[in-house]
Amino acid sequence: MFAKTQPNSSACVPMTIAVAEFKGPDVHGVVRFAQENSGLQECSIEAVIDGLAPGAHGWAVHEYGDLTRGALSTGPASNFPSSANSPTPEQQQQQQHETHEGNLGSLLVDCNGHVQSTSTNDRLSIADVIGRSVVLYGVASEADGKTHTRVAAAVIAHSARPSSLNPQLCNCDGSYCGRETLTDTSVLHFPFSSHVHISGAYL
């Protein structure tokens, strides 16, 4: 669990953190989700990713944290059925507009294959996405503006703290298994088809 201090206040707000790490061979990076434990606030989503083709890429949370066939075995994109706030009609219309991008919207990758993004999502609850996966799509087609190809996937794992990009991982029982580098971790590659029982700690 992570706690943040509110501005002009000494009170700490318990936070839930989850991370998804892309390990290559072509795409490397980390996506971090952060949300107050009440689940009533927007979820903050930060991404730093390298190795993608320049242009606009869709990305989405998919149902399963199963990488046995890479992104192909992650199932369909999630609908966030247990999100903290029920969508308004305007939000539902926006969701329909976003279907070609993925339920997380889109990422604009620069000419060096790098993207850094910060956003919020009021439909996503971290409790609903732990053990699922983040899937990156290919560049949008010029013909229809849609992205169809899944190019990379990473399992979303629970994280104790969000501040370090040099994680020390732990097993599901809480025991430590050594310090790994950003591009050399294994905790996010459990071949589970369920969206539970996957955990890690970034210390």
C-alpha positions, 0 to 999 in steps of 0.5 A: 500500500502507498499513501500520499500526503494531501497538499496543505495537510499532514493526513496521508491518503492510502493509495493502491498502485499497479504496474504493467511492464513491457519487456521486449524484445522490441517494446520496453516500458512501464505503465503505472496505475494509481488510485485512492483506496476508496475507489471513488477518485479517478485513476491516474495512469502514467506510461513511459514506453519505447520501441513502438512505431511512430504515430498514434497507437491505441491501448487498452486493458484486456480481460486476461493476464495470459501471455502464453501467446503474447497479446493474442491470448489476452482476450477482449478489451475490458469494459470496466463493469465494476468501475467506481462511477457509472458512466453518464450518457455523454461518457457512454458516447465517448466510450463508443468513440474510443473503441477504435483507440482502446479503452485507455484512449491513444498514445502518440509515439514520437519519431524515436519510438518513444512515448510518455503519457499521463492521464486519468480515467474515471471508469477504471478501478484498480481492483478490477484490473489487477491480473489483467493486461495492458495491450498496445495496438499498431499504428492507426490505419489511414483507411479507417483510422482504426488500429487492429493489430496487437503489438505488445502486452504486459500483465498488470500486477499489484505494486507496493510503491510507485516511485522506483523504476528499479523494482525489487520484486516479491512472490505472491507469498511476500518473499523477496526474489532479488532486485531486477532492472526495468527491462529484466523483470519476470513478475509480469509474465505469469501464464494465468488466464484469470485476473487474480493471484498475480502480485509484485512489489516495487520497493 
